[in-house]
Amino acid sequence: MEPTRTQDPSIAQQGRPDAAERRSRLRQYQVQLLARMQAARTNSGARVNQLGVAIGLERYLLDLTTAGEIVSVAPVTAVPLTQAWYLGLANIRGSLVGVVDLARYLGLGETPVGTEGRLVTFAPGLGMNCALLVTRVYGLRNAADMTLDGEQLRDGDGQDWTPLDLAALVRDERFLQVGL
């Protein structure tokens, strides 16, 4: 019979942060994120970062102050007697959110949904429980490093990006009328 070994709990926990340390790291991350968002709002010499997404075949830049969460495409329940671009309702973290295919709304065809497809919710400050179906999320893009070409911005790789103002979109009467 082999003797029973007791393991020192401090050794077993090495490499795994305790709950207090995880909370501290989360708090630090939240403080950094808040500082970046406030700098973006005030444009106080900070780099202007925006969220780059693909909607259909087009690339768009969303202001970080108007974009909310990025989540995997959730099951969408169709709502009868609504516009074709209004895909329906999805349950995102316990809240019902209207899902819009912006490509259809703009007359550019249907947004293809693949493994990289996501829903980008509107920021709570816009007062609308809504999400855009996006083909792909490219991450943060620095608009200050791009050149203006008409109504679009062009990055260093020659990719064109269209700024999308979600705050203006939620004031658009046509966008607000999802019913037929």
C-alpha positions as CSV (number, residue, x, y, z in Angstrom):
1,M,0.0,0.0,0.0
2,E,1.4,3.4,-1.1
3,P,1.5,6.2,1.5
4,T,-1.0,9.0,1.1
5,R,0.6,12.2,-0.2
6,T,-0.8,15.5,0.7
7,Q,-0.2,18.3,-1.7
8,D,0.5,21.8,-0.5
9,P,-2.5,23.9,-1.7
10,S,-0.2,26.8,-2.6
11,I,1.6,24.5,-5.0
12,A,-1.7,23.3,-6.5
13,Q,-2.8,26.8,-7.2
14,Q,0.5,28.0,-8.9
15,G,-0.3,29.3,-12.3
16,R,-3.9,29.8,-11.5
17,P,-4.9,33.3,-10.2
18,D,-7.2,33.4,-7.2
19,A,-10.6,35.1,-7.3
20,A,-9.2,38.3,-5.8
21,E,-6.5,38.5,-8.4
22,R,-8.9,37.9,-11.2
23,R,-11.2,40.6,-10.0
24,S,-8.2,43.0,-9.7
25,R,-7.2,42.2,-13.3
26,L,-10.8,42.6,-14.5
27,R,-11.0,46.0,-12.8
28,Q,-7.7,47.1,-14.3
29,Y,-9.0,46.1,-17.8
30,Q,-12.3,48.0,-17.2
31,V,-10.4,51.1,-16.1
32,Q,-8.2,51.0,-19.2
33,L,-11.2,50.4,-21.5
34,L,-13.1,53.3,-20.0
35,A,-10.1,55.6,-20.4
36,R,-9.8,54.6,-24.1
37,M,-13.5,55.2,-24.7
38,Q,-13.4,58.6,-23.0
39,A,-10.3,59.6,-25.0
40,A,-12.2,58.5,-28.2
41,R,-15.2,60.6,-27.2
42,T,-13.2,63.7,-26.5
43,N,-10.5,63.2,-29.3
44,S,-8.0,64.5,-26.7
45,G,-5.0,63.8,-28.9
46,A,-5.6,60.1,-28.7
47,R,-5.6,58.0,-31.8
48,V,-9.1,57.6,-33.3
49,N,-9.8,53.9,-33.2
50,Q,-12.9,52.5,-34.8
51,L,-14.3,49.0,-35.1
52,G,-13.7,47.6,-38.6
53,V,-16.4,45.2,-39.8
54,A,-17.6,43.7,-43.1
55,I,-21.3,43.9,-43.9
56,G,-22.0,41.9,-47.0
57,L,-19.0,42.6,-49.2
58,E,-18.4,46.1,-48.0
59,R,-16.0,47.3,-45.1
60,Y,-17.4,49.7,-42.5
61,L,-15.9,51.6,-39.6
62,L,-18.1,51.9,-36.5
63,D,-17.4,54.5,-33.8
64,L,-16.5,52.7,-30.6
65,T,-18.8,55.0,-28.6
66,T,-21.9,53.8,-30.5
67,A,-21.0,50.1,-30.9
68,G,-21.8,47.7,-28.1
69,E,-20.9,44.1,-27.7
70,I,-19.7,41.7,-30.4
71,V,-21.3,38.3,-30.0
72,S,-21.6,35.1,-32.0
73,V,-24.6,34.9,-34.3
74,A,-27.4,33.8,-32.0
75,P,-30.6,32.1,-33.3
76,V,-32.9,34.7,-34.7
77,T,-36.7,34.3,-34.5
78,A,-38.4,35.9,-37.4
79,V,-41.1,38.5,-36.7
80,P,-44.1,38.4,-39.1
81,L,-45.0,41.5,-41.2
82,T,-41.6,43.1,-41.0
83,Q,-39.2,44.4,-43.6
84,A,-36.9,41.9,-45.3
85,W,-33.9,43.6,-43.8
86,Y,-35.3,43.1,-40.3
87,L,-34.3,39.5,-39.6
88,G,-36.1,39.2,-36.3
89,L,-35.3,39.0,-32.6
90,A,-32.3,37.3,-30.8
91,N,-31.8,36.7,-27.2
92,I,-28.4,38.2,-26.2
93,R,-27.6,37.8,-22.5
94,G,-31.2,37.7,-21.6
95,S,-32.3,40.8,-23.6
96,L,-34.3,40.7,-26.8
97,V,-32.4,42.4,-29.5
98,G,-33.7,43.3,-33.0
99,V,-31.3,42.0,-35.7
100,V,-30.8,44.0,-38.9
101,D,-29.1,43.0,-42.1
102,L,-27.7,46.4,-43.1
103,A,-26.6,45.2,-46.5
104,R,-30.3,44.4,-47.3
105,Y,-31.4,47.7,-45.8
106,L,-28.9,49.5,-48.1
107,G,-30.0,47.5,-51.2
108,L,-26.7,45.6,-51.4
109,G,-28.1,42.1,-51.2
110,E,-28.0,39.6,-48.3
111,T,-25.2,39.4,-45.8
112,P,-23.6,36.0,-46.0
113,V,-23.2,34.3,-42.6
114,G,-20.2,32.1,-42.2
115,T,-18.1,31.0,-39.3
116,E,-16.8,34.5,-38.9
117,G,-20.2,36.1,-38.8
118,R,-21.1,38.1,-35.7
119,L,-23.7,40.4,-34.2
120,V,-22.6,43.9,-33.2
121,T,-25.0,45.4,-30.8
122,F,-25.7,49.1,-30.5
123,A,-24.3,50.9,-27.4
124,P,-26.9,51.3,-24.6
125,G,-26.6,55.1,-24.9
126,L,-28.3,55.0,-28.3
127,G,-31.5,53.7,-26.6
128,M,-32.2,51.0,-29.1
129,N,-31.9,47.2,-28.5
130,C,-30.6,46.4,-31.9
131,A,-27.7,44.5,-33.5
132,L,-26.2,44.5,-37.0
133,L,-25.4,41.2,-38.7
134,V,-21.8,41.4,-39.9
135,T,-19.9,39.0,-42.1
136,R,-16.7,39.6,-40.3
137,V,-15.1,41.7,-37.5
138,Y,-11.7,43.1,-38.4
139,G,-11.0,44.6,-35.1
140,L,-9.8,48.1,-34.2
141,R,-8.7,50.4,-37.1
142,N,-7.0,53.7,-36.7
143,A,-9.0,56.2,-38.9
144,A,-6.3,58.9,-38.3
145,D,-3.8,56.8,-40.3
146,M,-6.2,56.5,-43.3
147,T,-6.6,58.9,-46.2
148,L,-9.9,60.4,-47.2
149,D,-11.1,59.4,-50.6
150,G,-14.5,61.0,-51.2
151,E,-16.9,59.6,-48.6
152,Q,-14.6,56.7,-47.8
153,L,-11.3,56.2,-46.0
154,R,-8.5,54.2,-47.5
155,D,-6.0,52.3,-45.3
156,G,-2.3,51.7,-45.9
157,D,-3.2,48.4,-47.6
158,G,-5.4,50.1,-50.2
159,Q,-8.7,48.8,-48.6
160,D,-11.7,51.2,-48.6
161,W,-13.7,51.7,-45.5
162,T,-17.0,53.5,-45.2
163,P,-17.7,55.3,-41.8
164,L,-21.1,54.2,-40.4
165,D,-22.8,56.5,-38.0
166,L,-25.0,54.3,-35.8
167,A,-26.3,57.4,-34.0
168,A,-27.6,58.8,-37.3
169,L,-29.0,55.4,-38.3
170,V,-31.2,55.2,-35.2
171,R,-32.7,58.6,-36.1
172,D,-33.5,57.5,-39.7
173,E,-37.3,57.2,-40.0
174,R,-37.0,54.4,-42.6
175,F,-34.7,52.4,-40.2
176,L,-37.2,52.9,-37.4
177,Q,-40.1,51.5,-39.5
178,V,-39.5,47.8,-39.4
179,G,-43.1,46.9,-40.0
180,L,-44.7,46.5,-43.4
